[in-house]
């Protein structure tokens, strides 16, 4: 089904012009303007925001069932019971599993950790794992980053004589048995002040309750990795956990971490949220996407360089393989979209292919959604059943839209921005048509809107590396606390060209003072002809450092451009 649904509207939300008094909440007007756009309007609030590491954490026992979970763990340790930990195969699940395994073993517990194989076992707790744990004599089962929807599997664990703790942060769809300690900030009855913790944050909070704040602090690096990599909003307590954990990561003695940083070409002392999200996190995730997540778990749990170095090298190799596979599947997906009539005629993009690695379909869906400003579902086609991942755009709650197609699916789950689906291969076409109608209805037949929220207008004289350095006070930046997106008005684009592969748009801008700055607009090579039409433009951009051949320059990392406005 192809709908008459063309184009995309882009709206720039320009920052207001503040008075001198309004810009006095810090000693730098540009920083004050950025903070005001984030709802910070007083000197006191600005100081708190700029020093997240000082913000106190919430009372762990405000999370549901925390008392019960702590009691169950203490009793298991005292009795010498074997404890099973079952985590998800992404960074959040693996870092949570490693954190809990190390902490409980430090208490003297007999711990058996397990991460499922993405292709062979799929997401969530499964019956085979439960039976294996029971056969191994496990008496306590802890799930990390899964379990909220695994009612049948948890019932099986209970009948096999295991007590169960679920540590999760996914949207709650089912009631779990009363005897299960269900520790989650998304439960309606939760009184914890931060409702959007990643599972690594929930796991760390459990350790605070179990060990006390001082003893738990050594596990902050795991909490930071999971929090940033899982793209939860870096606001409130999430930002505090990330800030404290990143500071510890910069001097973390874990041999595998030091080895991976060296292989990835980053200095430990320079590790930040960007490095976690785009350099370290993808390497950890690559194990579960391209091979077995046990590689990443072993990397986390190895204590000497000889044991951890091969794991770090393998993670680096798998990441390169993941990049190549992503490129291949993305190219085939784009070709399929053209064969379907083009992205501009579809409210949601649903593509499928044989031989697509299920480990990269989520990445490809995200790239398609960002590139075309449409929700996207990418499905790895199997002989009988197929598995896919969805990412959203245009203000659509993709999980809610998929829920309206649930009679066509074997299983699904997710949150507002992302979801996973499993369905019979024979129903892919029907699913595509139904989801297209549902998303079209959600949008009311309107064009999907791409909105750009600008933090501040930057004067040309502030386009300097010193500005980049001073803006680091806003770190850690990520989802919910993005790098400042700045309006640079009225610059001249020169030497415009595309990258060798045609994907990216590269050029130079000259400002009012005649200074030249590099500019890069990723995945916008198709806009070269448009750019060449304009003599002067406004740009929405982040300021970055660009180092090449021993020289460091300012680079404007574009989100969009438009003809210059007065």
Long-range contacts (C-beta under 8 A, 24 or more apart in sequence): 1-432, 1-433, 1-436, 1-437, 2-340, 2-341, 2-345, 2-346, 3-345, 3-346, 3-347, 3-436, 3-440, 4-345, 5-344, 5-345, 5-346, 5-347, 5-440, 5-445, 5-447, 6-344, 6-345, 6-447, 7-344, 7-447, 8-344, 8-372, 8-373, 8-447, 8-448, 8-449, 8-450, 9-447, 9-448, 9-449, 9-450, 10-449, 10-450, 10-451, 10-452, 10-560, 11-449, 11-450, 11-451, 11-452, 12-452, 12-454, 12-487, 12-540, 12-560, 12-562, 13-451, 13-452, 13-453, 13-454, 14-454, 14-457, 14-487, 15-454, 15-455, 15-456, 15-457, 15-487, 26-50, 28-470, 30-456, 30-458, 30-462, 30-467, 31-470, 31-471, 31-473, 31-474, 33-455, 33-456, 33-457, 34-455, 34-456, 34-471, 34-474, 34-484, 37-453, 37-454, 37-455, 37-456, 38-455, 38-481, 50-473, 50-474, 52-239, 52-240, 52-242, 52-243, 52-476, 53-240, 53-243, 53-244, 53-247, 55-237, 55-239, 55-240, 57-205, 57-208, 57-213, 57-237, 57-240, 57-241, 58-192, 58-193, 58-194, 58-205, 58-237, 59-192, 60-205, 60-206, 60-208, 60-209, 61-209, 62-190, 62-191, 62-192, 62-193, 63-183, 63-184, 63-185, 63-190, 63-191, 63-192, 63-202, 63-205, 63-206, 64-182, 64-183, 64-184, 64-187, 64-189, 64-190, 65-180, 65-181, 65-182, 65-183, 66-181, 66-183, 66-205, 66-206, 66-209, 68-181, 69-165, 69-167, 69-181, 69-183, 69-206, 69-209, 70-206, 70-209, 70-210, 72-140, 72-163, 72-165, 72-181, 73-104, 73-109, 73-140, 73-142, 73-165, 73-210, 74-210, 76-109, 76-139, 76-140, 76-163, 77-104, 77-107, 77-108, 77-109, 79-139, 80-110, 81-110, 81-138, 81-139, 81-140, 82-110, 82-111, 82-112, 82-136, 82-137, 82-138, 82-139, 82-140, 83-109, 83-110, 83-111, 83-112, 83-138, 83-139, 83-140, 83-141, 83-142, 84-111, 84-112, 84-113, 84-114, 84-133, 84-136, 84-138, 84-140, 84-141, 84-142, 84-162, 85-111, 85-112, 85-113, 85-114, 85-142, 85-143, 85-144, 86-113, 86-114, 86-115, 86-116, 86-125, 86-129, 86-133, 86-141, 86-142, 86-143, 86-144, 86-146, 86-147, 87-113, 87-114, 87-115, 87-143, 87-144, 87-145, 87-146, 88-115, 88-116, 88-123, 88-124, 88-144, 88-145, 88-146, 88-199, 89-115, 89-116, 89-117, 89-118, 89-123, 89-287, 89-288, 89-293, 90-145, 90-229, 90-230, 90-285, 90-288, 91-225, 91-226, 91-229, 91-230, 91-281, 91-284, 91-285, 92-145, 92-198, 92-199, 92-200, 92-226, 92-227, 92-229, 92-230, 93-144, 93-145, 93-146, 93-199, 93-226, 94-284, 94-287, 94-288, 94-293, 94-296, 94-297, 94-300, 95-200, 95-222, 95-223, 95-225, 95-226, 95-229, 95-284, 95-300, 96-144, 96-145, 96-167, 96-199, 96-200, 96-202, 96-203, 96-222, 96-226, 97-144, 97-297, 98-222, 98-297, 98-300, 98-301, 99-200, 99-203, 99-204, 99-207, 99-219, 99-222, 99-223, 100-142, 100-144, 100-167, 100-203, 100-206, 100-207, 101-301, 102-219, 102-301, 103-207, 103-210, 103-211, 103-216, 103-219, 112-136, 112-138, 113-297, 113-301, 115-288, 115-293, 115-294, 115-296, 115-297, 116-293, 117-288, 117-292, 117-293, 118-288, 118-289, 118-293, 118-358, 118-359, 119-358, 119-359, 122-387, 122-422, 123-413, 123-420, 124-149, 124-150, 124-153, 124-413, 125-150, 125-153, 125-154, 125-157, 126-153, 127-152, 127-153, 127-156, 129-153, 130-156, 130-157, 130-160, 130-162, 131-156, 131-160, 133-157, 133-160, 133-162, 134-160, 134-161, 134-162, 138-162, 139-163, 140-164, 140-165, 141-165, 142-166, 142-167, 143-167, 143-168, 144-168, 144-199, 144-203, 145-169, 145-170, 145-199, 146-170, 147-176, 147-182, 148-172, 148-173, 148-174, 148-176, 148-182, 148-184, 148-186, 149-173, 149-174, 149-413, 151-175, 151-176, 154-180, 167-199, 167-202, 167-203, 167-206, 168-199, 168-202, 169-196, 169-197, 169-198, 169-199, 169-201, 169-202, 169-232, 170-413, 170-414, 170-415, 171-399, 171-413, 171-414, 171-415, 173-413, 193-236, 193-237, 194-236, 194-237, 194-238, 196-232, 196-233, 196-235, 196-236, 196-238, 197-227, 197-232, 197-237, 197-238, 198-226, 198-227, 198-230, 198-232, 198-238, 199-226, 199-230, 200-224, 200-225, 200-226, 200-227, 200-230, 201-226, 201-227, 201-232, 201-237, 201-238, 201-241, 204-241, 217-244, 220-244, 220-245, 220-248, 221-245, 221-248, 221-249, 221-252, 221-254, 221-257, 222-300, 224-248, 224-249, 224-276, 225-249, 225-276, 225-280, 225-281, 225-284, 228-273, 228-276, 228-277, 228-281, 228-476, 228-478, 229-276, 229-277, 229-280, 229-281, 229-284, 229-285, 231-277, 231-478, 231-479, 232-479, 232-480, 233-479, 233-480, 233-481, 234-273, 234-476, 234-477, 234-478, 234-479, 234-480, 234-481, 235-480, 235-481, 238-480, 239-476, 239-481, 242-273, 242-476, 242-478, 243-475, 243-476, 246-271, 246-272, 246-273, 246-276, 246-475, 246-476, 249-276, 254-300, 254-308, 255-302, 255-303, 255-304, 255-305, 255-307, 255-308, 255-309, 256-299, 256-300, 256-302, 256-308, 256-309, 256-311, 256-312, 258-305, 259-305, 259-308, 259-309, 259-312, 259-313, 260-299, 260-312, 260-315, 260-316, 263-312, 263-313, 263-316, 264-316, 272-475, 272-476, 273-475, 273-476, 273-477, 273-478, 274-477, 274-478, 277-478, 282-319, 282-322, 283-315, 283-316, 283-318, 283-319, 284-315, 285-322, 286-315, 286-318, 286-319, 286-321, 286-322, 287-314, 287-315, 287-318, 288-359, 289-318, 289-322, 289-357, 289-359, 289-360, 290-318, 290-321, 290-322, 290-325, 290-357, 290-359, 291-318, 322-359, 322-360, 322-363, 325-357, 325-359, 325-360, 326-360, 326-363, 326-364, 326-367, 329-353, 329-356, 329-357, 329-360, 329-361, 329-364, 329-378, 330-364, 330-367, 330-368, 332-356, 333-364, 333-368, 333-378, 334-368, 337-368, 337-372, 343-368, 343-372, 343-374, 344-372, 346-374, 346-436, 347-374, 347-375, 347-436, 347-439, 347-440, 347-443, 347-448, 348-374, 348-375, 348-376, 348-377, 348-396, 348-401, 348-435, 348-436, 348-439, 349-374, 349-375, 349-376, 349-377, 350-376, 350-377, 350-379, 350-428, 350-431, 350-432, 350-435, 350-436, 351-376, 351-377, 351-378, 351-379, 352-378, 352-379, 352-380, 352-381, 352-386, 352-388, 352-428, 353-379, 353-380, 353-381, 354-381, 356-380, 356-381, 358-387, 361-387, 361-388, 361-389, 362-389, 362-391, 362-418, 362-420, 365-389, 365-390, 365-391, 366-391, 366-418, 367-523, 369-393, 370-523, 371-523, 373-448, 373-450, 374-448, 375-401, 375-439, 377-402, 377-421, 377-435, 379-421, 379-423, 379-428, 381-425, 381-428, 382-425, 383-425, 384-424, 384-425, 385-410, 385-422, 385-423, 385-424, 385-425, 386-422, 386-423, 386-424, 386-425, 386-428, 387-420, 387-421, 387-422, 388-420, 388-421, 388-422, 388-423, 389-418, 389-419, 389-420, 389-421, 390-414, 390-418, 390-419, 390-420, 390-421, 391-417, 391-418, 392-416, 392-417, 392-418, 393-448, 393-450, 394-443, 394-448, 394-449, 394-450, 395-443, 395-448, 395-449, 396-439, 396-442, 396-443, 396-448, 397-442, 400-442, 401-435, 401-438, 401-439, 401-442, 402-435, 404-434, 404-438, 405-431, 405-434, 405-435, 405-438, 408-434, 452-485, 452-540, 452-559, 452-560, 453-485, 454-485, 454-486, 454-487, 454-540, 455-484, 455-485, 455-486, 456-484, 456-486, 456-487, 457-486, 457-487, 457-488, 457-489, 458-486, 458-487, 458-488, 458-543, 460-488, 460-491, 460-511, 460-512, 460-513, 460-515, 461-513, 463-488, 463-511, 463-515, 463-517, 463-543, 463-554, 463-556, 464-554, 465-545, 465-552, 465-553, 465-554, 467-543, 468-543, 468-544, 468-545, 468-554, 471-543, 483-542, 484-542, 484-543, 485-540, 485-541, 485-542, 485-559, 486-540, 486-541, 486-542, 486-543, 487-538, 487-539, 487-540, 488-538, 488-539, 488-540, 488-541, 488-556, 489-538, 489-564, 489-565, 490-536, 490-537, 490-538, 490-564, 490-565, 491-536, 491-537, 491-538, 491-539, 491-564, 492-535, 492-536, 492-537, 493-519, 493-531, 493-534, 493-536, 493-537, 493-561, 496-528, 496-531, 496-532, 497-528, 498-525, 498-528, 499-525, 505-531, 505-558, 507-531, 509-537, 509-539, 509-556, 517-553, 517-554, 517-555, 517-556, 518-546, 518-553, 518-554, 518-555, 518-556, 519-555, 519-556, 519-558, 520-555, 520-556, 520-557, 520-558, 521-558, 521-559, 521-561, 522-557, 524-558, 527-561, 531-561, 534-561, 534-563, 534-564, 536-563, 536-564, 537-561, 537-562, 537-563, 537-564, 538-562, 538-563, 538-564, 538-565
